[in-house]
Amino acid sequence: MNGKFITFEGPEGCGKSTQIKLLSEKLEAQGIKVACAREPGGTATGEAIRNILQHNAAGEPLGERAELLLFAASRAQLMDQVILPALGRGEWVLCDRFIDSTMAYQGFARGMDIAMLDRINDFAINSRKPDLTLLLDLDVEKGFQRLEERYSNGNGTHDRFEREARDFHLRVSDGYHKLAQREPERFRIIDADQIIDEVAVAVWNVVEKAFF
């Protein structure tokens, strides 16, 4: 079987990393080699950029255009160093956020031109879109309740994006739904307001129907 490229998208606290881990284990149990990645990050360069984007590592306010281009730079490096080589080896790639995060956060939430973002994304990914995008759909307030529970246990603190106003995150959520309407052949919406195992079953049902 040829390599497949699956991305996971959704609002804060929707459970992407957990579901990527569970899907990876399910695929590997079937003898499929899986490469997992995340955005921004996934390479040494990308992780350095992630530290700037999420944790203000540069120590100065980050302009919106600079933010956009840093995401694109991290994405281009990830494509060249990780995703395209893995697909070339016939591996499946599962990525925590990808081009649609840029569209939702910088496009619909920050108000940047959608057509321009399409062009920048296409350049960064060398025109290789995901084969399947799973949108883990969750109410914004419920997502932040999950984050509060996570951080109350000492597991990190709110990053730069999580500290944005709720209206920003509502625009992100709305933007994801507009993206799913724009590319229904690529997107599948999954109700993330369920227990972890139920979401995992829903994810597997979509993947199985798409590729097996």
N, C-alpha and C positions, 0 to 999 in steps of 0.2 A: 504493500500500500504506500502511495506517495505521502510525503509529509503534509500535514495540515497546520494551518495557522489560525488559532482561536484567541480572541481577545475578550477580556472581561471589563465591563464598564459599569458605572453606577455612582450614586451620590455617596457622600461620606458615611462610613459605618455600615455599608450594605453587605459586607462579608466576602469581598472578592478574593482576598488572599486565602481565606479558609477554603473556599470552593475550588480554587486553583489547585491547592494541595490535594483535596479529595479526588478531583478529576484526574490529576496526574497519577495518583496511586491506582485508580481504576484502570487507566489506560496501560500503565506498566504491568499490571496483573495480567493483561491480555497480550503481553509481549511487545508492546509499542514503546519505543524509546521517546522520552519526553524531555524537552528543554523548557524551563520556566524562566520568565523574565519579568521585569517591572519597569514602569516609567514614572518619573524620570529615574534613570539608573541602569543597572544591568551590566555596565562596563565601568572600568576605573574612571574614565572621563565622565560618564553619565552619573556616577555616584557623587563626584565632586560637584557637578551641576545641581544634583538633587539637594545637596547641602546648602547651596546658595538659594535655590528656589523655595525650599520648604522651611529652612531654619535661619535665613538671613545671614549666612556665613560671611558674606562680603562686608557686612556691617554698614550698609547704606540702603536707603529706599530703592526698590527695584521698579523701574519704569515698565509700563505695560508692553511696549514693543520689545524691550530687552527680555522681559519674561517670556514672551512668545518665542523669540528666537533662541533662547536658551533651551526651551522644551524641544524645539526643532533640531537643535544641535545634538542634544542627548539622544533623540530618536534616530537621527541619521547614523550616529555611532553604533547604536544598538542594532540597527538593521544590518550594517556592514560587518560588525564583529560577531554578532550572535544569531540573529533571526535568519538571515539569508543563508549563512553557512549551514545552520541546523536543518533548514528545509531542504537544502541541497543534498544533505546526507540522508534524507528520507525521514527525519525526526518530526514529531509533532511539537509545535511551539505554543505554549500557553502564556499569554502576556497580561499582566495586571496594569490596565490602562494603555491606551494607544492614541491614534489620531482623533478619536471621537471625544477624548477628554479635552483636547485643544479646542475642538469645535464647541463643546458645551461650556467650558470655563472661560476661555479667551473670546470665543465667538458670541454665544448667546448670553453669557453672564456679564462679560466685560464690554460687549457691544462692538467688537471688531468685525470688519467686513468678512462675511462668510466666503465669498468667492475668492478673496485674497488668501484666506486660511486654507481653502481647498488647494490652491496652487502651492503654497508653502509646504503643506503636508505631503502632497504628491511628490515634490522634489525630495523631501527628507526620507521618504520611504522607497524611493526609486520605483514608484508606481506599483508597488506590491501591497495591495490591500489585504486585510484578513479574509480568510475563507468564511469565518463565522464570528459574529460578535454577540456575546451574551450580556444583555442589559439586566443587571440585578436591581429590580425596581423596589424602592423603599421610600416611605414617607420621610421627609427631611427631619422632622422632629424626632421620629423614632430612631433615625440614624444617629442623631446627636445624643439621644439617651444611651445608645450603645457605647458611643465614645466616652461619655461620662463614666459609665461602668468600667470601661477598660482603663481609663486613666486613674480612677479611684483606687485601682489595685496596684498603682505604681508603674503601669506599663506606658511610660512616655507622657508627653504633654501635647496640647493642641499645636499643630503646625500653622504656617502662615495662611494657608487656605482655609483651614478649619476655623480660624479666627475671623473670617469674613462675616459680614452681616447675614442674617437669615434670608433676607431678600435676594442676596447674591446666590445662595444655595437653592432657593426656589427657582431662580432663572436657570441654574444648572440643570435641575431636574426636568423642567419644562423643555429645555434645549435637547436633552437626551430623547425625549419623546418625539420631538420634531425630527431628529436624526433618524430614529427608527421608522418614522413615516416616510422619510426621504429615500431610505434604502431598505425596504422590507425584505428583500431577498437575502440580505446579509445579517440583519438584526433578528434576534429572538428575545422577547421580553419575558423575564422570569420573576415571579412574585418572591421577593426576598424577605417578606414579613411572615416567615414560617420558621420552624425549628431547623437547625443546620442539616439534619439528615433528609428532611423533606425537600429542602432547596437542592441538595445534592442529587436526589432522585430526579427532580425536574431538569437539572442540568444534564444529567446522563441521558434522559429520554430525548432531549433536543440533539445532543451529540450523536447518539445512536441513530436517530432518524436521518440526520444529515449525512453521515459518513459510512454507516455500516449496512 
